[in-house]
Amino acid sequence: MHRRQLLSGALAAPFLRAAGQRRLNVVFFLTDDHGFWASSPYGCTDLHTPNLQRLADGGVRFTRAFSCTPVCSPSRMTYMTGLIPSQHGVQDWLLPEDSYGSGSHRFLDGHITYSEILASHGYTLGMAGKWHMGLDDQAQAGFSWWATVPGGGGTYRDPEFVKNGRKIRYRGYKTDAIGDYAIEFLNLYHDRPFWLQVPFYAPHTPYTYQPETYRQWYDQSQFSCFPNEPMNPWQEASDAVHHGKREPKHAYSALITGMDYNLGRIVRRLEELGVRDNTLIIFTADQGWNAGHHGVWGKGNGTIPLNMYEESLHVPLIWNLPGRIRAGQTLTPMVSNYDFFPTILDYLGVPVPKSAVRRPGRSYAAFLRGESPAWRNRLYFEYEYVRGIRTENLKYIERTRKWPSELFDLEADPGERRNVIDDPRHRKELSALRRDMHDFFHQHGAPALEDWRSTTTQHIPIYKRYSDGAQSP
C-alpha cells in the first residue's frame, strides 16, 4: 500500500479527546550531544540548569531513557518515524552534501512521520533549530513554520538562518536565535492547536564561542561531573584535543546553560500567553555524550571502532503537563527513542497508522497516566557496523568481523570497564542475547550486519583513524 493511502486511511478517524476539552499543545525540546548526566535534574549540581530543574520537579523524570543510535541524524530520523536506522536508511550523521544544496534530498520522504499525522489532525507545526535530515532549508514533514541553519552545524556567533525560505543573518548567539524564533512562532499561533519543535544545536561543538553571561557560572567551577581518566586507546583523533582540558568542560557547560536559559524564556512566554496549562512540554536529547567518561571525549563516533557506551546512548527525558502529569515523579522503565513515535500519538489520542514496515517501538504513555503496565526492560541499538542489545544487567555489542565484540555485566561492572565476552560463566547468557538480537533485527527487516551498507544511500563519513587491518565504516 502506498504511504499516502496509509496516511489517509489512518487519519480519517476523528481526533480522540474528552468532550469540551481543548486539544493539547506540545513543545518538544531536543538537545544535541547532551549526556544524561549533564544537568542538575540528573545529579550534576555543578551545572546551572534551573529551568530544566523546574520542569523535572513539576513533571516526570525518566532515568533509563536511551537513543537507539549514538549519533545525531539517524537518531532524529528515529524520533520522527519510530523506525530503527536500518529501516529508515540513515546510518550516520549526514555530510553537508546530503544535508543542504543541490545534491541533498529529504531522507524522510517515503516514511510516515508523527509530524505529518499531527498536521493532518489540525495541528500547526513550527520548527526552530537543528533539522539535519536532508534539504534542511525547506519546511517539510507537515511543518509550515521553519527556522534553521542548513547543514546541521556551524558557528554559534552570527549564524545565517533560513526562516520560512528567506536567509537571515542573525547578529548574536545561535542558541538565543532559536529562543527568539520559537517565541515568534508562539506569538503567531498560540491561539490554535500547535506543535513547536525546538531542536537546539547546543551543546554540540564548536566550543569557540559562548556569551559571557552563560560562561560566568563556571569561572570557579571544579567540573566535578567530568571524569579525569586516562585517554581511551580507541579515542578518535579529532576529539582527542579536548581530553582532560578545562576549557572544553567550561564551553560544554556554558552551552548547556545557554540552552537552559532559552528553554526558560519559551516556557515563560507560554505562561504569558495563557496557554501553559494546556501545553505538554517534552525535553530530551538526540543521543548522549562522553566528556571524559571511559577516557573518551565524544559520542558513538568518539572512538574507533564506534562505541555503544552507556554515556553515548543514555539521554535525559522529562515530560511536564501541569495538572495532568503528576509532579515530582521518577520513572525507571527502560525506553528508547524508537518508542517516542507510538507514545506521543497515544498520549495525544491520535491513532497510529498501520505501516508496511514493522515498527519496533512500544507506547509508554500508560506510565505518564499513572498506570503500571507490564513492561519488558530490553532495548536494541545499531550504528553502521555495530549492533547491540541491553537488558537489566547485561549489554552485548556485536561488530562486523574485523572489529571486536563486547559483553558487559552492568551489575558487576556499571562502568563497562571489563569485556567478559570470553568468560565461560556468561556463555549461556551470551548465546541467548546473540540469538535474541539477531531475531530482532531479522524481524524488522534488517540485513545481516556485514551488509549494513545496503540500507542507506547517504555518503558515509570517513573517520580519521582506524585500527590496523580493520575495515573502514
C-alpha positions in Angstrom: 0.0 0.0 0.0 1.2 3.5 -0.9 2.3 5.7 2.0 -0.3 8.3 1.1 -3.1 5.7 1.3 -1.8 4.5 4.7 -2.0 8.1 6.0 -5.4 8.9 4.5 -6.9 5.7 5.9 -5.5 6.1 9.4 -6.1 9.8 9.6 -9.8 9.6 8.7 -10.5 8.7 12.3 -11.6 11.7 14.5 -9.2 13.2 17.0 -9.9 11.5 20.3 -10.4 13.8 23.3 -12.9 14.3 26.0 -16.0 16.3 25.1 -15.3 20.0 25.6 -11.6 19.5 26.3 -9.2 21.6 24.3 -6.6 19.8 22.2 -3.2 19.7 23.8 -0.4 21.9 22.5 3.1 20.4 22.6 6.6 21.9 22.8 9.3 19.3 22.1 12.8 20.3 23.1 15.7 18.3 21.7 19.4 18.9 22.6 22.4 17.7 20.7 25.3 15.7 22.2 23.7 16.1 25.6 24.7 13.4 28.1 22.1 12.1 30.6 24.5 13.1 33.3 24.8 16.7 32.2 22.1 18.7 34.1 21.0 19.2 37.6 17.9 17.0 37.5 20.2 14.1 36.8 22.6 14.8 39.6 25.2 17.2 38.2 24.6 20.2 40.6 27.7 21.9 39.2 25.7 22.7 36.1 23.4 25.7 36.1 20.1 24.4 34.7 17.4 25.9 36.9 14.7 25.8 34.1 15.3 22.1 33.5 15.2 21.5 37.2 11.7 23.2 37.4 10.5 21.0 34.5 11.7 17.9 36.2 10.3 18.9 39.7 6.9 19.7 38.1 6.7 16.6 35.9 8.1 13.2 35.2 11.8 12.4 35.0 12.7 9.1 33.2 16.0 7.7 34.5 16.6 5.0 31.9 15.8 6.6 28.5 18.2 5.7 25.6 18.7 6.6 22.0 18.8 3.5 19.7 21.9 5.0 18.0 24.7 7.2 19.4 24.8 9.8 16.6 22.5 12.7 15.5 20.9 12.3 12.1 19.8 8.7 12.4 18.6 9.4 15.9 16.4 12.3 14.7 15.1 10.1 12.0 14.1 7.5 14.6 12.2 10.1 16.7 10.3 11.2 13.6 9.4 7.8 12.2 9.6 5.3 15.0 12.0 3.2 12.8 15.5 2.0 13.5 18.3 3.1 11.2 18.3 0.0 9.0 14.6 0.7 8.4 14.7 4.4 7.7 18.0 4.3 5.9 20.2 6.8 7.7 23.1 5.1 9.5 25.3 8.0 10.4 25.3 11.8 10.5 24.6 13.5 7.2 27.5 15.1 5.5 27.0 18.7 4.1 26.3 17.3 0.5 23.4 15.2 1.9 22.1 17.9 4.3 21.8 21.0 2.1 22.1 22.1 -1.5 21.5 20.6 -5.0 22.8 17.1 -4.0 20.6 16.8 -1.0 17.2 15.2 -0.7 14.5 14.7 2.0 15.6 11.5 3.8 12.2 11.4 5.5 10.4 11.0 2.2 8.7 7.6 1.9 8.3 7.3 5.7 5.3 8.2 7.9 6.2 10.8 10.5 4.3 11.8 13.6 4.5 15.4 12.4 2.6 14.7 9.2 0.0 12.8 11.3 -0.4 15.7 13.6 -0.7 18.2 10.8 -3.4 16.1 9.3 -5.2 16.3 12.6 -5.3 20.1 12.5 -2.1 21.0 14.3 0.0 23.9 13.2 3.6 22.8 13.3 6.7 25.0 13.8 10.4 24.1 13.9 13.1 26.4 15.2 16.6 24.9 15.4 18.6 21.9 14.0 17.0 19.7 11.4 19.8 17.7 9.8 17.6 15.2 7.9 18.1 16.5 4.3 17.2 19.6 2.4 17.5 21.4 5.7 16.4 24.8 4.4 13.0 23.6 3.3 9.9 23.1 5.5 8.8 19.5 5.3 7.1 16.6 7.0 4.0 18.6 8.0 5.8 21.7 9.3 4.6 25.0 8.0 6.8 27.4 10.0 10.6 26.9 9.7 13.8 28.5 11.0 17.1 26.6 10.8 20.8 26.8 9.9 21.2 24.5 7.0 23.8 21.7 7.2 23.4 20.7 10.7 26.1 22.7 12.4 28.4 25.7 12.1 29.3 28.7 14.2 27.4 29.9 17.3 28.4 33.5 16.5 26.3 35.5 14.0 24.9 32.4 12.2 22.9 32.6 9.0 19.4 31.1 9.4 16.8 30.3 6.7 13.5 31.4 8.1 10.5 30.4 6.0 12.5 30.3 2.8 14.5 33.6 3.4 18.1 33.8 4.5 18.7 35.9 7.6 22.0 36.8 9.3 21.3 36.7 13.0 23.6 39.1 14.9 24.3 37.3 18.1 24.3 33.9 19.6 22.7 30.9 17.8 21.0 29.5 20.9 19.4 32.9 21.6 18.2 33.0 18.0 16.4 29.7 18.5 14.7 31.1 21.5 13.7 34.2 19.6 12.3 32.2 16.7 10.4 29.8 18.9 8.8 32.7 20.7 7.9 34.3 17.4 6.1 31.2 16.4 4.2 31.1 19.7 3.2 34.8 19.3 1.7 33.9 15.9 0.0 30.6 16.6 -0.8 30.2 20.3 -4.5 30.6 19.7 -4.7 27.3 17.8 -3.5 23.7 18.5 0.2 23.8 17.8 3.3 21.6 17.9 6.6 23.5 18.4 9.8 21.6 17.8 12.9 23.2 19.3 16.0 21.2 18.5 18.9 23.1 20.0 22.4 22.8 18.5 23.9 23.0 21.9 25.9 21.6 23.5 27.4 20.3 20.2 30.8 21.6 19.1 32.3 24.1 18.1 33.4 25.3 21.5 34.8 28.6 20.1 32.2 31.0 21.4 29.7 31.3 24.3 28.5 34.6 25.6 30.0 35.6 29.0 26.5 35.6 30.6 26.5 31.8 30.2 30.2 31.3 30.9 30.3 33.2 34.1 28.6 30.4 36.1 31.7 28.3 35.7 34.6 30.6 36.2 35.4 29.0 39.5 33.9 25.5 38.8 35.8 22.3 39.7 33.8 20.5 36.9 33.3 17.5 39.3 30.9 15.9 36.8 33.6 15.5 34.2 35.8 12.4 34.9 39.5 12.7 34.5 40.5 9.3 33.2 43.5 8.2 31.1 42.7 8.6 27.4 41.0 5.6 25.9 43.2 3.9 23.3 40.3 3.9 20.9 39.8 7.7 21.2 39.1 9.1 17.7 41.7 11.6 16.7 39.8 14.8 16.1 38.2 15.0 19.6 41.4 13.9 21.4 42.4 17.6 21.7 39.6 18.1 24.3 40.8 15.3 26.6 41.4 16.4 30.2 41.4 20.1 29.5 39.5 22.8 31.4 38.3 24.9 28.5 36.2 22.2 26.7 34.5 21.5 30.1 33.8 25.2 30.5 32.5 25.5 27.0 30.3 22.4 27.2 28.8 23.6 30.5 28.1 27.2 29.2 26.5 25.8 26.1 24.1 23.8 28.3 23.3 26.9 30.4 22.6 29.0 27.3 20.2 26.3 26.2 18.5 26.2 29.6 18.1 30.0 29.7 16.3 29.9 26.3 14.1 27.0 27.3 13.1 29.1 30.3 12.3 32.1 28.0 10.0 29.9 25.9 8.2 28.4 28.9 7.7 31.9 30.4 6.2 33.0 27.0 3.7 30.1 27.2 2.7 31.4 30.6 2.3 35.0 29.4 0.2 33.9 26.5 -2.1 31.9 28.9 -1.5 28.5 27.2 1.0 26.9 29.6 -1.6 24.7 31.4 -2.7 23.2 28.1 0.8 22.7 26.7 2.7 19.5 27.1 6.5 20.0 27.3 8.9 17.2 26.5 12.6 17.5 26.9 15.2 15.0 25.7 18.4 14.7 23.6 19.3 13.1 20.3 22.0 10.9 22.0 24.4 11.1 24.9 28.0 12.3 25.3 31.2 11.2 27.0 33.2 14.1 28.5 36.0 12.0 29.9 33.8 9.0 30.7 35.6 5.8 29.7 38.5 8.1 28.8 36.6 9.3 25.8 35.6 12.7 24.6 32.7 12.2 22.1 29.7 10.0 21.4 29.4 6.8 19.4 32.0 8.0 16.9 34.3 9.3 19.6 36.1 6.0 19.3 37.4 3.8 16.5 35.8 1.3 16.5 32.5 3.0 17.0 31.2 2.5 20.6 27.9 2.0 22.4 28.9 3.0 25.9 26.1 3.9 28.3 27.1 7.6 28.2 26.9 7.6 24.4 23.3 6.3 24.4 21.7 7.4 27.7 19.6 10.6 27.4 17.6 12.8 29.7 13.8 12.6 29.3 11.3 14.8 31.0 7.6 15.2 30.4 5.7 18.1 32.0 2.0 18.9 31.8 0.5 20.8 34.8 -2.5 19.2 36.4 -2.4 16.1 34.2 1.1 14.6 34.7 1.7 14.2 38.4 4.6 16.4 39.6 7.8 15.0 41.1 7.8 11.5 39.6 10.8 9.4 38.8 10.1 6.6 36.4 12.5 3.7 35.7 11.3 1.7 32.7 13.9 1.3 30.0 12.6 3.2 27.0 14.2 4.0 23.6 13.7 6.9 21.2 12.0 4.4 18.8 9.3 4.3 21.5 8.6 8.0 21.1 6.5 7.8 17.9 3.8 5.5 19.4 4.0 7.2 22.8 3.3 10.7 21.6 0.4 9.7 19.4 -1.0 7.5 22.1 -0.7 10.3 24.7 -2.4 12.8 22.4 -5.2 10.4 21.5 -4.2 10.1 17.8 -4.5 6.7 16.1 -1.2 5.2 15.0 -1.4 4.5 11.2 -0.7 1.0 10.0 2.5 0.6 8.1 4.0 -1.9 5.7 7.2 -1.6 7.9 7.1 -3.2 11.3 7.9 -0.5 13.9 9.9 -1.8 17.0 8.5 0.7 19.5 6.0 0.5 22.3 4.0 3.3 23.9 5.0 4.2 27.4 2.1 6.6 27.7 0.4 4.5 30.4 3.3 5.4 32.8 2.5 9.0 32.2 -1.1 8.5 33.1 -0.1 7.0 36.4 -0.6 3.3 35.5 1.8 0.4 35.9 1.7 -1.6 32.7 3.7 -4.7 32.1 7.0 -3.7 30.6 9.9 -5.8 29.4 13.2 -3.9 30.0 15.1 -4.8 26.9 16.5 -2.4 24.2 18.2 -2.7 20.9 20.8 -0.5 19.2 22.6 0.0 15.9 25.1 2.3 14.3 26.7 1.4 11.0 28.7 -1.8 11.6 27.7 -2.1 15.3 24.5 -3.6 16.8 23.6 -4.1 20.4 21.1 -5.4 23.0 20.7 -4.3 26.6 18.9 -6.0 29.4 18.6 -5.0 33.0 22.1 -6.2 33.8 23.9 -7.2 30.5 24.9 -5.4 27.3 26.1 -7.3 24.2 27.8 -5.3 21.5 28.4 -7.0 18.1 30.6 -5.6 15.4 31.4 -6.8 11.9 34.2 -9.4 11.6 37.3 -7.3 11.8 36.2 -5.4 14.9 36.0 -6.8 18.5 32.6 -7.6 20.0 31.9 -7.0 23.7 29.8 -8.2 26.6 29.4 -6.1 29.7 28.0 -7.2 33.0 26.4 -3.9 34.0 25.5 -5.1 37.5 29.1 -6.1 38.5 30.7 -3.5 36.2 28.4 -0.5 35.6 31.4 1.5 34.2 31.8 -1.0 31.3 35.5 -1.5 32.0 35.7 -5.3 31.6 34.8 -7.1 28.4 33.6 -10.5 29.6 32.7 -11.9 26.2 35.2 -14.8 26.7 34.2 -15.5 30.3 32.7 -19.1 30.3 30.4 -18.0 33.2 28.4 -15.9 30.7 28.4 -18.4 27.8 24.7 -19.3 28.1 23.6 -15.7 28.6 25.7 -14.6 25.6 24.2 -17.2 23.4 20.7 -16.1 24.3 21.5 -12.4 23.9 23.1 -13.0 20.5 20.1 -15.1 19.3 17.6 -12.5 20.6 19.4 -9.6 18.9 19.7 -11.4 15.6 16.0 -12.3 15.7 15.0 -8.7 16.5 16.9 -7.2 13.5 15.7 -10.0 11.2 12.1 -9.5 12.2 12.4 -5.8 11.5 13.8 -6.3 8.0 17.4 -5.5 8.7 20.1 -7.3 6.6 22.9 -9.3 8.1 25.3 -7.0 10.0 28.0 -7.4 7.4 25.6 -6.0 4.8 24.7 -2.9 6.8 25.7 -0.6 3.9 22.8 -1.9 1.8 20.3 0.0 3.9 21.5 3.5 3.1 22.1 5.9 0.1 23.9 8.6 2.2 27.6 9.5 1.9 29.1 7.8 4.9 31.6 9.8 7.0 35.1 8.6 6.8 36.7 8.7 10.3 40.3 9.8 10.7 41.8 6.7 12.4 41.3 3.0 12.1 42.8 0.0 13.8 45.4 -1.8 11.8 43.8 -4.2 9.4 40.2 -3.2 10.2 37.6 -2.2 7.6 36.6 1.4 7.4 33.0 2.2 8.1 
